[in-house]
Structures are given as C-alpha cells and as structure tokens.
Amino acid sequence: MSEMSAEAQMVLTRATMSVLDSWKLGSEEMGRVLGMSETVRARAFQKYRSHQPFPDDPQVHRRADYILRIAGALRTSYPTNPYMGQRWLRQNHRRLGRTPLSLLLEEGESGLVAVLAELDCTFSWDLSGSRP
C-alpha cells in the first residue's frame, strides 16, 4: 500500500497526464512510459485526466515522478519555448544514440533514468555515486 494520500495521488496523476498530453503521446505510449499493463484502455486515461488517480503501484508512481522531473528539466533547459520539450523528445540525440522518446518507450524505467540523467546534471551526479 502506498504512503501517498489520495489527494497527493490525484495531484501526481493530473500533473503527469498534463505532461504526457503536452508531449502529444497517445494512450498506448502513455501506458508504456508509465509501465502499465497493455490492457489499460484509452478511456482509463480520460479518467486519469479528470477524477481517478493512477493505480496504487510503486512502479507507476516512480515513473510518474521521473516524467515530472524530466518535464521540469526541459522547462529549465528551454525556459522561453514551452513546445521545445515535445520537440527535444522526438529529435535524434547524439549522446543517447536515438530519440529520447524511443528510449522512454523501449527501455522502460531505465530509459526514464537515462533521459533524466542527460537533462539534469545533478541527477546524473547522484547516480554516479559521487556524493559523499
């Protein structure tokens, strides 16, 4: 059982859905990025946008947190262009070897971590074990 309150779960759900919508992802892509079962239908995502929180699943909550952190890093990287995040995700990236979106869709949680590490140097620093 999650330690997150129902209100906090709803805030996480709505914020994450807002980001995924701004990235112009389809329902199937949203489900894959969030690590949800392939049986989750498009109408479930409509409910997530309005009144139903994500399933009480630590993996889904962790992935939603990564998504929000990626969105925040994109806003920091491109503060004057709110559409650049969507574009950045779809452009080939030299260091990642492909588009960041393909990494998110194909590599699951490790893809989310790789994209966040590319965007957020402090996250990457923490991953390296360089912190005392």
N, C-alpha and C positions, 0 to 999 in steps of 0.2 A: 504494500500500500504506500502510496506517495505521501510525503510530508507536506506537500503543497496544498494550500487551501483551495476550495472550489473557485473562489474569486480569482486567486493567483493563476489557477489553471486556465480560466477563461481569458484572462489578460494575455497569458502566454499564447494561447490558441489564436486569439484575434490578431495579435501583433505578428505572429508567424504567418498567418494567412494573408495579411496585408502585404508582407514582404514577398511571399510566393506569388501573389497576384501581380505585384509591381514588376516581378521578373518575367511575367507572362508565361507561367508554367501551366500546362494542362493538368487535369486531375490525376492522370496516371503518373506524370512526372512528379507531382507533389507527393503522391503516395510513396514513390521510390525514394525521394530525397528524405522523407520522414521515416522511412523504414517500416511502412505499414503494409499489411497484407494486400496482395493483389485483388482480394475480394472487396476491398473498400471501393464503393461506387462514387460517382461524381456527386450524387445528391448528398452524400455524407459531408463532402467539402462545403456544400451550401450551408449545412447545419453548423459546421465549424465556424463559418464566417459570421453566423448570427447568434446562436444560442447554446451550442453544445461544445464542451471542451474536448480536446484530444483524448484518446484512450489513456487511462491511468497506467502508462507504461514508461518505465525509466528511460528506455532507449529512445522513444518518441520525444520525451521531454529533453533529453540530452541533445538530440539532433535539432530540435526547435531552438534550443539555446545557441548552438553553433550557427544556425541560419540567422538568428538575430545579431549575433556578433559579426558575421560576415557582412550583413547589411550595414551595420554601424561602421565597420572598417571601410566599406565602399563610400559611405557618406563622408567620412573623414578624408578619403583619398580624392574624392570628386565633389567638393562642397558646393560648387556652383552649378552642377548639372545633375539633377535627380534621375535622369534617364541613363546616365553613364554606367550605373551598376548593371542594368539589364544588358547593355552593350558589351561591357567588360566580360561578363559571364559567357558570352557567345563568340568571343574572338579567340583565335589560337593564341596560346600563351607560351612563349619560348621556354621558360623555366619549368612549366608544368608539362610541356610536351603535347598539349592538346587544349581544347577549350575547358575552362573551369567548370562549365555546366556538365560536360561529358564526364568529368571527374566526379562531380556530385552524383550523377545518375548511375554511373557504373561501379564506383568504388565504395558507395555507402558512407558509413561514418568515417572511415579513413580518408575518403575524398573530401568530406567536410573539413576534417582536420588539416589536410594538405592545403586546401584553398584558404582557410583562415590563417594558416601559418604564412602563406605567401602575402596576404594582405596586412597582417598585424605582426609587426616585428617583436612586440612584447610577448605575444602568444608563442611565437617561434622560439624566442629566447627561453621561455619557461619550458617548452618541450625539449630543448637541448640539454636540460639538466644543469644549466649554468648558474642557476640561482643557488645561493648558499643554503 
